[in-house]
């Protein structure tokens, strides 16, 4: 009796590359060199930083900008849902429908201006979005790796669309929270895939600009939500908040439907074994046929990734500790700036310091506009001045603003006593507070806001990029959830000291960037690992482990330490290659 045929096993990416090379595939065109093995590619990549990569300087086509615009709608979804919460939760009919206890509390004499909106249920409505995002982040990481960045973005769009429909039509608190949770799932998937997709389709010399589009769209979403909150104030109380919540369907449709016409990331196609398709897409997004060097770098990186353990334990190994440490701390630090505490509750915060309802919404809209403009400024500064400089400057700017706000509120916003209601902040002082909140938001908008997402997508090599982004999204949303759930209670208990609390964290994170975060400007993603081996601290953490049978570091290859490429030379070589290519 014949034995049963063996089950088919798809060949590994290395086997596909070696077969194609031996069979002559990919080399029929004399202008196209054959695919190289991972060992050869890795050796060549480690010998030197590339001195000339013309595909890196390829013109940016309208198609690339369109793809970046659609993918950055993932940030628009997140931003709108962050911004809309504050306005909706300040509308009387919404509070009467779902939080009647807070209405009764606010009708009584409140002796502290800081405690007008202290309600755990209200905070749970806001924070449930981020709790759901936390739960979905690791599932989103699996989908991103195994089904592609494009599929993850489409799922994010349609999850958010269903969530928007449920919240806008809610007649019970359970329906409202379920809708909010679905919006959170959409945000988790969007935050996972959006920044990765933007980094992988962008040429290295403008990777910062395109990736910052994600945070720019977060700012646009917050600003749009503030405008909608202001506009629906003129509608009937019973439908105004429903219109505001339904507005989340617009960016959801843009991402879900727009995602259907996006191309997949070349890296995602290559790591799933679709090499030739990946090459064609790379040629399309670079607008040139000359992509061989970049394509081979991607292939060798994907082979190395496939031959390593494909699970979250990989990202916990010694060589991933620098990336993971910086990604986790920066994603948490981003929220400990205090930005989302202000963005979530801007209308409530302005009412707490004495602004009337419409004035508070108007002030929140101004803050949202400042956030958008400063993030746009970051798009053009990040590839010129670098990531590290902007993080440090933004941190110092936010420290100064927070201290001044705390000083004004501490000196002039007094609590009531003996049954007398608290007095509002004097008008002149209130305007100064708004001005310095704008200074704070501007500092965040061109530093910690966009650069956190950019940096975290740049730090990880291919084999840990999806898992690393999963950790980034998880800890970012965890910190966001904690701040959203606790801020109003902290404001009530700490009063103006809440701003000094965030100031202390800003000092810590600025020092961390100064000493422990390397510059990644203009370094190709495929060679980012070399940064750790030249950093004063992290070079003592990473191991000399081997890849494809060859040691990764120059030391293990037998070169003396003096021949290792220092970090500043790494940047100079890369920047010089950009200049040479531009002149050729």
N, C-alpha and C positions, 0 to 999 in steps of 0.2 A: 504494500500500500504506500502510495506516495505521501511524503510528509507534507503538512500544511505549509503554504508559502509563508515566509517571514514577513512580519508586519513592516510596512514601509516607514522609514525614518528619514525625515528631511535632512539633507546634508547640512553641515555647519557652514557658516559664512566663510571660514578659512578653506573648507573643502571646495566650495563653489569657486572661490578666487583661484585656488591652485588648478582646478579643472579647466576653468576658462583660459587661464594663462597657458597651460600645456596644450590645449586644443587650438590655440591661436585666436580664440574669441577676444574681441576688444583690441586686436592688433592689426586687423585688416586695413584699417585706415593708417597710412604711414605717419600721419600727423598725430596719432593717438598712441602713446606708449602702452604696452600691455600692463594689466594689473599686476602689482607686485605682491609678494607674500607679506604677511604681517611682520615677520622677523626683519626683512629688508627695510620695510617702510618705517618700522619703529627705530631701527638703527639709524637710518638717515635722518629721521625727525629729531633724534637726540644729539646728533653730531653738531648741529648748529641751528640757530634760528633762521628761518628762510629769509634770504636777502631780496627775493623778488617774487611776488605772487600777483600776477596781473589780474586774476579773477577777484582779488581782494579790492582792487580799485575799479572794478567794473561799474559802468553807469547804473544809477538807480532808476529802474523803469517804473512806469505808472502801475504796472501789474504788481510789483513788489510793494509799492506804497498802498495800493488797494488791499493787498493781502494783509499788510500790517494794520491798516485801518480796521478791517473786519476782525482780526484777531484781538486788537486792542479794545474792542467792544466788550471783551471779558472784564476789563477794568471799569467800563461804563456801567455794567450791571452791578458790580460791587459798590461803586461810588454812589449810584442813585439810591440803592437800598440803605446805605449808611446815612445819606443826607436827608432822605424823606422821613426818617423816623422822628427826628426832632420836631419837625413841623406838624406831623400827624398827631403826635402825643401832646401837643399844646392846643388841639382843637376841642372845644367843649363837647360836641356831640360824640366824638370818638371816645372821650373819657367817660361820658355818661353811659355809652353803650357797653363798654368793656371793663372800665375801672371806676365804678360808681363810688367806691370808698375814697378815692383820691379827690373826687369832686366835693364830697362832704368835708374832707380835711381842708381843702383850699378855701371853703366858705367860712371856716372858722378863723379867728385871729391867729396869725402866724408870727411868733416873736423872733424868728430868725429868717433873714432874707435868703440864707443859704439852704433852707429846708423846705421850700415851697413845693418841690416836686420829688420829695423823698418817698418812693414807693417801690417795693420789691417786685410787684406784679408788672409795673410799667417798665422796670429795668429788664425783667425777664422777656418781655415782648421784644425789646431791642436786642438783647444778647442771644436769643434763641437762634437768630440768623447765624451767628458765629459758632455756636455750639454744634449746629448741623454741619457747618463747614468743616469743623474739626473731625467729625465722624466720617465725612466723605473724603477727606484728603488722601488717605492711604488707598482707598478704592480707586480714586481718581488717578493715583500714581500707577496702579496696575493697568488701568485702561490706557493711559498715556503711553506706556511702554509697549504693550502688547497689541493695541489696536490703533495707535497713532495719535498724534496731537490734534489732527483735524477732527477725528471722531469724538474726542473728549470735548472739544469746543462746541460741537453740534449738540451733544448731550447736555452740556451746561446751558445752552440757549433754551432748549425745550423744557428742561426742569424748571428754569426760572420763569418761563412763560406760564406754566401750570400754577406755580406758586403765586404769581402776580394775579392770576384770575381768582384764586381762592381768597387771597387777602382782600381784594377789592370787593368781593361779593359776600364777605363774611357776615354772618348773623349771630354767631356765637364765638366765644373766646377760643374754643377748641379748633374751630374752622380757621380762625385767624392765626393761631400758633402753627397749625399744620401747614398752612400756606407759607408762613414765615420759614418753617423748617425746609420746605422744598426750595425756597429762594436760597437758603443756606447751602443746600446740596449743590445748587447751580453755581453759587459763588465758589464753593470748594473746587469743583471741576474747572471752573473758569480760571481761578488763580493758579491752579496746577499747570494747565496747558498753555495759557496765554503767554506768560513771560518766556517759557522754553521755546515756543514756536517763533516768537519775535527774535530771539537770540540766534536761532538756527537758520533763519532765512536771510539774516542781515549780513552784508559784507563786514569784515572786522573793523574797517576804518569808520563805519557809521553804526556799529552795533549799539553803541550807547544811545544814539539819537532814536533809533527805531524801538529799542527796548523801553526807553523812557515814555514812549507813547502809551504804554500800559498805565503808568501812574498818572499821565496827563489825562487819560480818559476817566480814571478814578476821580480826579479833580473836576472834570467836566460833568460827570454824573452827579457829584455833590452839588455843584453850582446849579445844574438843571433842576435838581430836586428842590433847592432853595427857592428858585424862581417859581416852580410849580406850587410849592407851599404858599408863597406869597399870593399867587394868582387865585388859587382856590379859596382864599380868604374872602373873596368877593362873591362866592357861590353860596347856595343854601348850605347850612351847617350839615344837613343829613347826607349830602352827596359830595361835598368838598373833599373830605378825607378819602372817599372811595376813588375819586378821580386821581388824587395824588398817588395812591397805592397802585392803581391801574397803570400809571405811567411807567412802571417797571417792565411792562410788556413790550415797550418800544425797543429798548436795547436788547431784550431777550430775542425778539424776532430778528433784529439785525444780525445777531450772532448766530442763531439757529439756522436761518435761511441763508445768510451770507456764507456760513461755514460750508454749505453744500457746494459752493462754487470755488472754494479754496483748493489749492494744491497741497499735498502733504509735504511736511518737512523732508528735505533730502536725507538727513541723518536718520529719521524715523524709518524711511523706506529701506535704507542700506542695512540698518540693524535688524530689520525683519526679512532680509534676504532678497530684496527687490533692487538689485544693484543698478541694472541698466536704466530702470525707471528713475532711480535716484539721480543718476548722471544727467538724464534728460531734464529733470526738474531743476537740478543745480544750474545747468546751462540756461534754462529759462529765467530763473530768478537773478542770475548774474549777467544776463544779456550778452553772453560771449560763449564761444565754443572752447575757449582755452581755460578749462577747469580741471585739467588732469592732476595738477599738484594738490589742489584742495580736495578733489575727489579721493585721491589715494590716501591723504591724511585721514579723511573720514572713514574710509574702508579699514585702514589699519587700527584706528581707534575703536571701531565697532567690532572688529575681530577680537581685540584684547578684551573688550567688554563681554563678548559672548563666551569667551573661554574662562572668565571668572565666574564665581558663584553669583547667580542672578536672584538675589533676594536682599532684604534690608540689612542682613548681617554684613554684607560687603561694605556698606557705608560706615560701619562701626570699626573697621580695621584701622591700624595705625596710619596708613597713608591717606586715609580719608578724615582723620581727626582734625586737621587744620580747617578744611572746608566746612566740616560739620559744626565745629565749634563756632566759627565766624557766622555761618548761616543761621544757627539757632539763636545766638546772642543778638545778632543784628535784627532778626525778625521780631524778637521780643523787645529789644531796645526801641524799635520803630514805634511801638505802642506806648512805651514808657516815656516818650517825649510828651505825652498828654494830648496829641493831636486829635485822636478819635473821641476823647472825652469832650473836646470842644466841638467837633463836627457833629457828633450824635445829638448833643443837647444844646447846640448854639442858641436856638430860640428860648429854651427854658433858662439857659445861663444868663442871657441878656435880660429876660424878665426878672430873674433873681436879683440882678443889680440895678433894677429900676426902670427898664424900658417897658413901654406898653406893648401890647400884642403885635400890632402891625410894625411898630418900630423895631421890635426884636427880630421879626422875620426879615425885615429890610437889612438890618445889620448883619444877619446870618448870610444873606445873599451877597453882601459886600465881601465878607470873609471868603465865601466860595469863589468869587471872581478873583480875588487875590491868589487863592490856591491854584487856580487854573493858569493864571499868567506867570506865576513863579515856576510852575512845572514846565511850561513851554520854554521859559528861559533856560531851564536845566537841559532841555533837549539839545540846545546849541552850545552849552558850556561843558557838558560832561566829557565829550571827546577832545576838547581843547585843553581844559584845566585838570581833567582827571577825576576819578571817583573820590579819592582820599581827601583832596583839598576841599571839595564841596561839602563832604561830610563834616569836616572839622569847622569850616566857616559857618555852616548852617547850625551846628551845635552851639557855637559861641553866640550867634545871633539869637537863638531861642532862649539861652540862659539869661541874657540881658533882658529880653522881653518879659519872661516869666517873673523875674525879680521885681521889675517895675510894676507889673500888674498886682503882684502880691502886696507890695508896699502901699499902693493906692487903696486897694480893697481893705487892707488891715487898718489903714489910718482913717478912712472915711465911711466905710459901710458898717454901721452899728446895728446890733440886735435891739429888738424892743424889750421892754420889761414892764412888770406890773400890769399885764393885760394890754399894754399899748403895742400896736403893730410896729414892726421894724420899718424904719424910714428908708426910702430909696436912695441910691447913690446920686449926689449932685450931678446935674446935667453935664457940666464941663468935665468933671472927673469921669463920667460915663463915656464921653467921647474919647478921652485919652485912653481908657481901657480898650475901647474898640480899635483904636489906632495901633496899640501895642499888641493886641491879639492878631491884627493883620501883619504886623512885623514878625510875630511868632510864626504865623501860618506861611508867610513868604519864606522864612528860613527853612521850614520843613519842606515846602514845595519844591525847592531846588536842591535839597540835600537828602535827608533821610526818607522822604516819601518815595521818589523814583529810584534812587540809587540802591536802596535795600533790595528791591526786586531784581535790578540789573546785576548787582554784585553776586547775589545768590545763584543766579543762572550761569554766571561766568565761572564760578569757583570749581564746580564739579566736572570731572571728566565724563565721557559718554557712559561708562559702565555704572556710574552712580548718579547720573544727572536726574533721572526720574525719581529715584528714591530720595535723593538729596532735596529736590524740590518738594517732595511729599513731607519731609521733616520741616522744611521752611514754612510751608502753608499751615501745617499742623500747629507749630509753635506760635506763628503769627496770629492765627485765629484763636488759639488758646489765650494768648495775652489780650487780644481784642475782646474776647468774651469776658475775661476777668475784669477789665476796665469798664466795659459796658454795664456789667452787673453791679459793680461796686461804686461807680463814680458818684452818683447822686447821694448815696449814703456817706461816702467819703467827704463830699462837699459839705454836707450837713454837719458832719462831725469835726472835720479839720478846718472848715471855713476857708479863709484865704491861704491857710497853710498848705492846701492841696497843690497850689502852684509852686511852692517851695519844695514839696515832695517830688514833683516832676523835675524841678531844677536840679536836685541832687542826682537823679538818674541821668540827666543830660550831661552833667560834669563827668560822671563815670563813663558814659558811652563815648564821649569825646576823647578822653584819655585812652580808652581801649582802641579806638581807630588810630590814634597817633602812634601807638606802639605795636599793635598786633595785626592790623589790616594792611595787606600789600596792595600796591597799585596794579590794576589789570588793564589799563588803557592800551588799546591797539595790539594786545597780545592775542593771537589766534586761539580759539577755544581748544584746538587739538593739542596745543603746547602749553596749556595753562599750568600743568603739573610742575614745570620747571621753576615756577615762582616760589614754591615752598622750599626748594632745595637751595635757594639763595637768600631766604629770609633769616634774619639774625636769630629768631626764636624758633620758628617752625622747622628749620632744617635739623634741629635736634630731636624732633618728634617723629618725622617720617622715616620709614624703613627703606633700606636698599633692597626691596623685594624685586623679583624678576618679572619680566613680561615677555611672553613668547620665547622663553629660554634665555633672554638677555637681561642683564641688570639695567635698571632704569637710570640710575644716577651715573654721572661721569666718574665719580670716585670708584665705583664698582667696575667700571670699564677700564680701570688701570691708569686713568689720567691723574696727575697730581692736582691737589686742591687748588693750586694757583691758576690752573687752566679752566676751572669751572667758570661759567659765565655769570658775573654778578648781576644783581637785579637791575641796577641802573643801566648796565650795558645791554641787557635784554630789551629794555624799553628803547634805548637809542638805536639799536640795530633794527628793531621793528619799525620805528618811526622813519629811519633813514630809507628803508625799503619802500615805504609809502611815497616818499619824495622822489626817489629814483624812478619808480613806476610811473608816477604822474608826469615826469619829464620825458619818458621814453615814448 
